[in-house]
Amino acid sequence: MRNAQGYAVLVGPDAPMRECDTFTCSHCQFVVFVKPKCDPSELGGFCRLCFKHICGPCADKGMCDPFEKKLERMEDRGRLMRQIGIE
């Protein structure tokens, strides 16, 4: 991966400190750890509709469903439920 979006430092009581680059899937918010010199196809994919990096399971679905849109749908549903008096 040419430009990773994040950086993680993993520290454990019995394990040595480990540092690696990361990116967050824009469809499900899963943090993917980027292995050095890894083939980009092993990391997941790149959504050509929202132009963001995505994890493997989201790439396998073959559809664009960004996390922000999911949140908007949940908020809209909550507003509807309050308006009709269910909540």
Rosetta silent file (secondary structure, phi, psi, omega in degrees, C-alpha in Angstrom):
SEQUENCE: MRNAQGYAVLVGPDAPMRECDTFTCSHCQFVVFVKPKCDPSELGGFCRLCFKHICGPCADKGMCDPFEKKLERMEDRGRLMRQIGIE
SCORE:     score description
SCORE:     0.000 S_00000001
   1 L     0.000  130.161 -174.416    0.000    0.000    0.000 S_00000001
   2 L   -73.240  -48.752 -178.235    1.494    3.269   -1.054 S_00000001
   3 L  -127.735   99.823  176.910   -0.085    5.619    1.514 S_00000001
   4 L   -72.871  153.784 -176.586   -1.410    4.070    4.687 S_00000001
   5 L   -92.409  -21.069 -176.063   -3.973    6.134    6.599 S_00000001
   6 E  -143.187  178.997 -177.882   -2.915    5.264   10.131 S_00000001
   7 E  -144.126  130.060 -177.945   -0.183    3.927   12.360 S_00000001
   8 E  -120.527  141.465  172.767   -0.550    1.441   15.229 S_00000001
   9 E  -119.860  113.857 -178.272    1.751    0.575   18.100 S_00000001
  10 E  -100.591  123.147 -178.343    0.768   -2.722   19.730 S_00000001
  11 L  -125.022  129.168  178.567    2.079   -3.293   23.249 S_00000001
  12 L  -133.015  159.256 -178.072    1.432   -6.414   25.284 S_00000001
  13 L   -67.574  -31.957 -176.890    2.731   -7.721   28.599 S_00000001
  14 L  -109.983   -3.711 -175.871    4.270  -10.881   27.105 S_00000001
  15 L  -115.702  151.621  176.106    4.912   -9.761   23.536 S_00000001
  16 L   -70.483  157.987  178.475    7.441   -7.333   22.105 S_00000001
  17 L   -63.747  135.659 -178.899    6.256   -3.930   20.903 S_00000001
  18 E  -126.821  134.409  179.404    4.997   -4.092   17.308 S_00000001
  19 E  -120.901  139.123  177.949    4.472   -1.157   14.950 S_00000001
  20 E  -157.857  158.654  175.721    2.573   -1.229   11.665 S_00000001
  21 E   -79.782  153.427 -179.421    0.662    0.894    9.201 S_00000001
  22 E  -139.940  164.541  164.327   -3.137    0.677    9.122 S_00000001
  23 E  -144.129  155.480 -179.386   -6.176    1.842    7.220 S_00000001
  24 E  -106.624  129.534  178.440   -9.832    1.905    8.224 S_00000001
  25 L   -64.352  128.882 -178.225  -12.458    0.389    5.948 S_00000001
  26 L   -77.835  -11.397  179.972  -14.847    3.138    4.901 S_00000001
  27 L   -93.722  -32.717 -176.601  -17.765    0.683    4.640 S_00000001
  28 L  -130.616   -1.789  179.183  -17.568   -1.072    8.052 S_00000001
  29 L    67.997   20.991  176.373  -14.928    0.833   10.076 S_00000001
  30 L   -77.559  134.756  178.694  -12.735   -2.283   10.486 S_00000001
  31 E   -88.531  122.564 -179.054   -9.049   -1.457   11.073 S_00000001
  32 E  -104.605  127.167  177.548   -6.811   -3.367    8.653 S_00000001
  33 E   -87.385  126.333 -176.131   -3.145   -3.876    9.551 S_00000001
  34 E   -91.615  119.832  177.928   -0.903   -3.430    6.519 S_00000001
  35 L   -81.078  143.432  179.237    1.925   -5.953    6.288 S_00000001
  36 L   -60.849  138.299  177.590    5.205   -4.656    4.823 S_00000001
  37 L    55.370   33.302 -179.082    5.631   -5.363    1.110 S_00000001
  38 L   -86.269  147.133  175.808    2.214   -7.011    0.982 S_00000001
  39 L   -67.426  127.791 -177.422    0.297   -7.406   -2.259 S_00000001
  40 H   -57.328  -27.286 -179.705   -2.500   -4.772   -2.242 S_00000001
  41 H   -69.524  -22.515  178.376   -5.075   -7.350   -3.344 S_00000001
  42 H   -76.238  -20.256 -176.468   -4.544   -9.240   -0.058 S_00000001
  43 H   -82.435  -22.576 -176.136   -5.521   -6.181    2.001 S_00000001
  44 L   143.376 -114.666 -179.504   -9.003   -5.756    0.565 S_00000001
  45 E  -168.639 -172.385  178.825   -9.756   -3.330   -2.183 S_00000001
  46 E  -128.551  118.846 -179.463  -10.494    0.167   -3.320 S_00000001
  47 E   -75.753  121.604 -178.131  -14.116    1.201   -3.828 S_00000001
  48 L   -84.259   -2.966  176.699  -14.397    3.018   -7.122 S_00000001
  49 L   -92.434  -42.667  178.749  -17.755    4.557   -6.182 S_00000001
  50 L  -103.824   -3.641  178.090  -16.738    6.320   -2.947 S_00000001
  51 L    56.074   49.250  178.697  -12.974    6.305   -3.742 S_00000001
  52 E  -133.420  160.090  175.107  -11.956    4.862   -0.356 S_00000001
  53 E   -76.597  141.471  178.466  -10.028    1.827    0.863 S_00000001
  54 E  -133.617  157.551 -179.289  -12.155   -1.109    1.985 S_00000001
  55 L   -78.160  171.825 -178.489  -11.471   -4.419    3.768 S_00000001
  56 H   -59.094  -50.687  179.838  -11.635   -7.858    2.136 S_00000001
  57 H   -60.247  -36.791  178.166  -15.157   -8.843    3.257 S_00000001
  58 H   -71.720  -33.758  177.186  -16.593   -5.527    2.037 S_00000001
  59 H   -66.939  -35.207  179.460  -14.727   -5.869   -1.260 S_00000001
  60 H   -67.773  -26.480  179.615  -16.240   -9.340   -1.701 S_00000001
  61 H   -67.123  -32.488  176.118  -19.775   -7.908   -1.369 S_00000001
  62 L    75.323   18.446  177.594  -19.236   -5.899   -4.544 S_00000001
  63 L  -135.724  154.510 -179.278  -21.437   -2.961   -3.550 S_00000001
  64 L   -95.835  116.881  176.979  -20.768    0.485   -2.132 S_00000001
  65 L  -141.118   77.992 -176.690  -22.366    1.084    1.272 S_00000001
  66 L   -60.759  149.897 -177.555  -20.307    3.708    3.163 S_00000001
  67 H   -60.575  -37.196  179.574  -20.526    3.798    6.943 S_00000001
  68 H   -61.334  -38.817  178.274  -21.726    7.430    6.907 S_00000001
  69 H   -67.164  -36.754  176.504  -24.725    6.436    4.784 S_00000001
  70 H   -62.080  -43.254  178.750  -25.553    3.621    7.237 S_00000001
  71 H   -63.502  -41.319  178.044  -25.526    6.138   10.094 S_00000001
  72 H   -61.499  -40.697  178.244  -27.783    8.497    8.149 S_00000001
  73 H   -63.662  -40.007  178.229  -30.273    5.664    7.548 S_00000001
  74 H   -64.780  -42.127  178.714  -30.293    4.829   11.279 S_00000001
  75 H   -65.059  -41.997  178.657  -30.865    8.479   12.209 S_00000001
  76 H   -62.167  -40.912  178.541  -33.661    8.812    9.646 S_00000001
  77 H   -64.290  -41.536  177.892  -35.339    5.679   11.004 S_00000001
  78 H   -62.681  -42.020  177.611  -35.113    7.046   14.559 S_00000001
  79 H   -62.863  -42.589  179.156  -36.665   10.348   13.483 S_00000001
  80 H   -62.082  -44.874 -179.578  -39.492    8.518   11.704 S_00000001
  81 H   -62.306  -39.042  177.230  -40.197    6.349   14.747 S_00000001
  82 H   -67.481  -38.108 -178.961  -40.376    9.428   17.007 S_00000001
  83 H   -66.716  -36.154 -178.803  -42.680   11.217   14.568 S_00000001
  84 H   -91.985   -0.122  171.954  -45.164    8.375   14.424 S_00000001
  85 L    83.153   22.001  178.934  -44.948    7.851   18.189 S_00000001
  86 L   -82.891  -34.748  179.896  -43.426    4.394   18.365 S_00000001
  87 L   -94.477    0.000    0.000  -40.426    5.411   20.487 S_00000001
